[in-house]
Amino acid sequence: MTRLVLAALALTLVSACGVSGGLARPDPLWNRDETIARECARQRQAREELDPRCSEQQTPR
């Protein structure tokens, strides 16, 4: 019983470690440009906050 409590306590303490704040989403491994363009289009349509990579996809007019 004591080991179970100690294990739960240790897991709780370890789970609190890590990066604070939001995590940056990594680039896709395959079809990078197509996938980013599709995700940016979805974000624009849903009027969500755009990923910083979306500015790379815009072409000057």
C-alpha positions, 0 to 999 in steps of 0.5 A: 500500500505504501509503495502504491501511495509513493508511486502515485506521489512520484508520478504527480510530482514528475507530471508537474515538470516540463515546459510551461506555456503552450507547445509549438507544433512541429512541422509535418514530416511528409508533404510539408508545404501542402499540409501547412497550406491546408491547415492555414486555409482551415484556420482562416475559414474557422477564423482561428488565430493563424499559425506563424507558419501561415505567413510563409505561405502567403504570396505577395499581391 
